[in-house]
Amino acid sequence: MPSAEIITIGTEILLGEIVDTNTRHIARTLRDLGLDLFRTITIGDNVSRIADAIRASMERAEVVITTGGLGPTVDDPTREAVARAAGLELEFREDLWQQVRAAVGRYGRLPTENQKRQAHVPRGAVVIANPVGTAPAFIVETSQGAVIALPGVPGEMEHLLHESVIPYLQRRFDLRQVIRVRLLHTSGAGEGVIDDQIGDLELLKNPTVGLAAHNGVVDVRLAAKAQTEAEAELMISEIENDIRNRLGDLVFGVDAETLEGVALASVERRGWSVLIATYGLQENIIRSLPRVTRLTDLAPGQLAQEMETLRRETGAVASLGIGAFSDEMAIELCLHTPEGSQERRLTYGGHPRNLPRWALNTGMHLLRAAAGARKPDAKAI
């Protein structure tokens, strides 16, 4: 199976001025296509460094995809860098110049002289017409594989990737395999506990199983490679069933499902009206929750009393209070439901900025467990 590398080009990315979303999109597309992606790189707008990176990637991988640096300005160096890496000269292509003129003309303008740079490509390159922008993309074919240069503008890149590049790769490398990925989300146990229960599955070659911890939530990633979607889906389903049998109620969701969404859905199924109050959690942390009461001037140890007052005032059947106290690196939880009440104070050993998210996830786990009539293990949280 061919391997691939992605090179993202742009000093603005290195300086943190913009976020690179292209790499993620290309990576997921290549994954679904069955290509093995082994490395991603970001390089600033320097011809020599870009050429070195491309040359090194060409030695390791059959498919090298670059994004960015195809504009008309002097700091758009990708064309020259690809040519250097491949040992080629740049050539002016009149047909490309006409494409650029037509693209600019759609905006009611005439192209400037510097836009002729976009009509230069490495000699012999396969041109990818760009109907959604002004920068033509191109492919330089080698004996081992291909270097594919795409624009950095996400909308243009995605269009050319799916309309032109993917069909090219399928033809060139006779790609017939597909990869399917599924994420199982767990709460109520740490990464070490999950690993202890399914560690043998993490040694599998196909399908593969991996873990990723996210402040009170541990994701189990399943990936299967097969000749057809149906075969890959069967492989995923079989390993998923095994994991669910081992982890039981620790698994709360799949793929796009969230812990708060699942917890609140469980509460709704029980017919409970619920009051949620928080302290020390930023707006971006709690925006997914409905009708949150934000507590102020709350001291450690006061959460239970505050929640009792709020519950009497609102008449809520269930209530969850979540307090994050960064000075003490601790959280307090106060949960009341028709199934009973419980209070927790837990200390946190991670980075302080992750304390609010850990507090929310831990509170949502308690609520999910109560609504699902499963008593949570205090040691596992």
Phi, psi and omega in degrees: 000130180299149175254160185222155171224149180243132177240115178264129187245129177155120177298329180297334176285317179297327181278357180077016181284329175227157180263133179280104174261346183294319182301314181298317182294316180295318182300315180293324179293316179295322177302311181294336180280343181099006178278145177269113178266119185252342185201142171233144187222146171239129182232141175286179186280069179227120187301314184296315182292323178295317180298318178299317181295317180295318181298316179295320179294323179297328180286335184262328191231152176282329183240122176239121181244125175251150172229140178097163174078022181250012180285188186266357188270170183292340179262026173250090195260005191295319182303311181293322182295317179296318179300315179298315182298325182268358181070037183239161172266156171279144176229144177276133181241117182298323180297325177291320178299322178292325176295318179296315179300317181294319181296315178294323180297334178296339177265007179076026182234165172259143180292146175276164185298325183292343180287352174295339177303328183286351177264005176260132177221163175302142185303130178083004183294149173275120185274138174253109179298143182244096181281354184244012179195185184260346185265112175293139174265170182203164178233128172255115182271140177236175179295331182270326185187232185203145170252123185244118182256119182242155177296161179272341179295119188306316181298318178292314181301312183297319180298310182293324179300313186277326184276330187237314188289313182299312176302323178298312181297321179297320179288312188295319186250010178049052184283121181233350180274156175232154176238132176240139182234139175225139177252126171258128181260135179234154172216156179099000178208145179283172182300322180296322179293316179298314181299323181296330184270333182232017184304325180296329179288335180288351178268354181294150179266323178198110006285164178254153180228130179220161182241149174212124182264141183220069172053064178098352175235134176242124178268138173249113184265126177248132178223133181228138178245130182207176181284332181225162177298321182296318179294317179296319180296321178296318179297317179297314183298319181295316181287328177297316179299320178298315182294318179297322178296325181281320187266339176059229185288355175297330178281122181245345183194175182227139172053251188279355180292143181245159181296316180294323179295318179291318180297315181292326176295323177296319178297318180296321179296331177281351180076022181269137165276136188233138175252128178241127178232142182227155173221131178082011178251126182290162183301320182292341178280325189253005185296340180279355182261142180274140170048061179271133172269124181262119182275147179233154176053042180266128178264153176305137179093353183261355188296316183298317179295319180296320181291324178297319178296314180296321181294320177295321182290325185263339183073021181292140178288321181232151178213148177224120174252133181232119177239131177244121183244096187293328180297327181259357184050050182217159174233155173236139179232139178223112183241131174229128175219170174301343178277349181139182181234153175206149177234143179224143166232120185233138176268156187236136182250005181269196180290139183306325183292342180269355182301313181299318180293321177296321178298314181297312182297322179293319177294319179294327176295317178300316180295317179298316181296319180293317181291333178268006178061032176245123181286120183286150178273116183300328182285337186276338187288000000 
